């Protein structure tokens, strides 16, 4: 990325990173459904763990490795990014996610609604909402810890990818554990299954914003 401005570097880092993360997060679901569930939930958790870890190590120093509009909102609240950068991040994340879903559709398959998140409505809706808030909050708390410690002694990717994998493995059976509104949006749009987007475009932002406001109150000078 030599010769590019910092904002151009951020754009391409976020586009590529979001693409890889969404391909692995949704593609693993498609692959598991195609296998009749024989691959298992562990794969749906492990694939995004690896993807996020690798992308954090690849692009963390360039863009802080958001790959997620809810994370971007939290970073904006905590004043880690500027207003102009806020829109650069959102644009890059949207393009990356669309390209990722097109890749999954044409290369991996269309099973499982292209890997769209799905909550378990056998649980009460307040519990579903609360679990998705919790999953998003835990993710953002780990991310802020990594940023505040300037890399968590080299374990940044493992920590962030790890919490995503753990959230999916232990919480997805209730809320779907998206933690990422753009990862939820594009497969839902392309598969036409839009009924669950209310959850992933509300709870995720609530969870990450709570952390953003706490960080701003505790660590950002006025």
C-alpha positions in Angstrom: 0.0 0.0 0.0 2.9 2.3 -0.6 2.1 5.7 -2.1 -1.4 5.7 -0.6 -2.7 8.3 1.9 -3.6 7.1 5.4 -7.3 7.2 4.5 -6.8 5.3 1.3 -4.8 2.7 3.3 -7.7 2.5 5.8 -10.2 2.0 3.0 -8.4 -0.9 1.3 -7.5 -2.5 4.6 -11.1 -2.5 5.8 -12.4 -3.6 2.5 -10.0 -6.6 2.3 -10.4 -7.5 5.9 -14.2 -7.3 5.9 -14.2 -9.5 2.8 -12.1 -12.2 4.4 -14.0 -12.1 7.7 -17.4 -12.3 6.1 -16.4 -15.0 3.6 -15.1 -17.2 6.5 -18.0 -16.3 8.9 -20.8 -17.0 6.4 -19.0 -19.5 4.2 -18.4 -21.8 7.2 -22.2 -21.8 7.9 -22.9 -22.7 4.3 -20.3 -25.4 4.3 -21.7 -26.9 7.5 -25.3 -26.9 6.2 -24.1 -28.5 2.9 -22.5 -31.2 5.0 -25.8 -31.9 6.8 -24.3 -30.6 10.0 -21.5 -33.1 10.1 -18.8 -30.5 10.1 -20.3 -29.0 13.2 -20.6 -25.8 15.1 -16.9 -25.8 16.0 -16.1 -25.1 12.4 -18.5 -22.2 12.3 -16.7 -20.8 15.3 -13.2 -21.7 14.3 -13.3 -20.2 10.7 -14.1 -16.6 11.8 -11.6 -16.9 14.7 -8.8 -17.7 12.2 -10.0 -15.0 9.7 -10.3 -12.3 12.3 -7.0 -13.2 13.9 -5.1 -13.1 10.6 -6.7 -9.8 9.5 -6.0 -8.1 12.8 -2.3 -9.0 12.4 -2.3 -8.0 8.8 -4.2 -4.7 9.1 -4.4 -3.7 12.8 -1.7 -1.1 12.6 -3.2 0.4 9.5 -6.9 0.7 10.3 -7.3 -0.7 13.9 -9.0 -3.7 12.2 -12.7 -2.9 12.5 -14.3 -5.0 9.8 -17.6 -4.2 11.5 -19.8 -1.1 11.5 -20.7 -1.6 15.2 -17.0 -1.6 16.1 -16.6 1.6 14.0 -19.4 3.3 15.8 -17.8 2.4 19.2 -14.4 3.7 17.9 -16.1 7.0 16.8 -17.8 7.4 20.2 -14.4 6.8 22.0 -12.8 9.3 19.6 -10.3 6.9 18.1 -11.4 7.9 14.6 -12.5 11.2 13.0 -15.9 11.9 11.4 -14.4 11.7 7.9 -12.8 8.4 8.7 -16.1 7.1 10.1 -17.7 7.2 6.7 -14.6 5.7 5.0 -14.8 2.8 7.3 -18.5 2.2 6.7 -18.2 2.4 3.0 -15.3 0.0 2.9 -17.0 -2.5 5.2 -20.2 -2.4 3.1 -18.3 -3.0 -0.2 -16.2 -5.8 1.4 -19.3 -7.5 2.8 -21.2 -7.4 -0.5 -18.2 -8.8 -2.4 -17.9 -11.5 0.2 -21.5 -12.6 -0.1 -21.2 -12.7 -3.9 -18.1 -14.9 -3.5 -19.8 -17.2 -1.1 -22.9 -17.4 -3.4 -20.9 -18.2 -6.5 -18.1 -20.3 -5.1 -19.2 -22.0 -1.8 -23.0 -22.3 -2.1 -26.3 -20.8 -1.2 -27.4 -23.2 1.6 -28.3 -21.8 5.0 -29.5 -18.6 3.4 -25.9 -17.8 2.4 -24.9 -18.1 6.0 -27.3 -15.5 7.4 -27.5 -15.2 11.2 -30.7 -16.6 12.7 -31.8 -16.3 16.3 -33.6 -19.1 18.1 -37.1 -17.9 18.8 -37.8 -20.7 21.2 -36.1 -18.4 23.7 -37.8 -15.2 24.8 -37.1 -12.2 22.6 -35.7 -10.1 25.5 -33.2 -12.9 26.2 -32.2 -13.1 22.5 -31.7 -9.4 22.4 -29.7 -9.4 25.7 -27.5 -12.2 24.5 -26.6 -10.4 21.3 -25.9 -7.3 23.2 -23.7 -9.3 25.5 -21.8 -11.0 22.7 -21.2 -7.6 21.0 -20.2 -6.0 24.3 -17.7 -8.8 25.1 -16.1 -8.4 21.6 -15.8 -4.6 21.9 -14.4 -4.9 25.4 -11.6 -7.2 24.2 -11.0 -4.9 21.2 -10.6 -1.8 23.5 -8.4 -3.8 25.8 -6.1 -4.6 22.8 -6.1 -1.0 21.7 -5.5 0.4 25.2 -2.6 -1.9 25.8 -1.2 -1.2 22.3 -1.5 -4.8 21.0 -1.9 -6.9 24.2 1.7 -8.0 24.1 1.3 -9.5 20.6 -1.8 -11.5 21.3 -4.2 -9.0 19.7 -5.4 -11.2 16.8 -5.7 -14.3 19.0 -7.7 -12.3 21.7 -10.1 -10.7 19.2 -10.5 -13.7 17.0 -10.8 -15.9 20.1 -13.7 -13.9 21.7 -15.6 -14.1 18.4 -15.1 -17.8 18.2 -16.2 -18.3 21.8 -19.2 -16.1 21.4 -20.3 -18.1 18.4 -19.6 -21.4 20.0 -21.4 -20.7 23.3 -24.0 -18.1 22.4 -25.1 -18.6 18.7 -27.7 -21.2 19.7 -29.7 -18.4 21.3 -29.0 -15.2 19.3 -27.0 -16.3 16.3 -24.0 -14.4 17.7 -23.5 -12.1 14.7 -21.8 -9.2 16.6 -21.5 -7.6 13.2 -24.4 -5.9 11.4 -22.8 -5.9 8.0 -22.0 -9.7 8.3 -25.7 -10.2 9.0 -27.0 -7.8 6.4 -25.5 -8.9 3.1 -26.4 -12.7 3.2 -29.9 -11.7 4.4 -30.3 -9.3 1.5 -29.0 -11.7 -1.2 -31.1 -14.6 0.2 -34.2 -12.5 0.8 -34.5 -13.5 4.4 -34.7 -10.1 6.2 -36.9 -10.9 9.2 -34.1 -11.1 11.7 -32.2 -8.0 10.7 -33.9 -6.0 13.4 -31.8 -7.8 16.0 -28.5 -7.5 14.3 -29.0 -3.8 13.5 -29.9 -2.9 17.0 -28.4 -5.2 19.7 -24.9 -5.1 18.1 -24.7 -1.3 18.2 -26.1 -1.2 21.7 -23.4 -3.6 22.9 -20.4 -1.9 21.3 -21.7 1.6 22.1 -21.8 0.8 25.8 -18.1 0.0 25.7 -17.3 3.0 23.6 -19.0 5.4 26.1 -17.4 3.7 29.1 -13.9 4.0 27.4 -14.6 7.6 26.6 -15.7 8.4 30.1 -12.7 6.7 31.7 -9.8 7.3 29.4 -10.5 10.1 27.0 -9.5 13.6 28.1 -12.2 16.3 27.5 
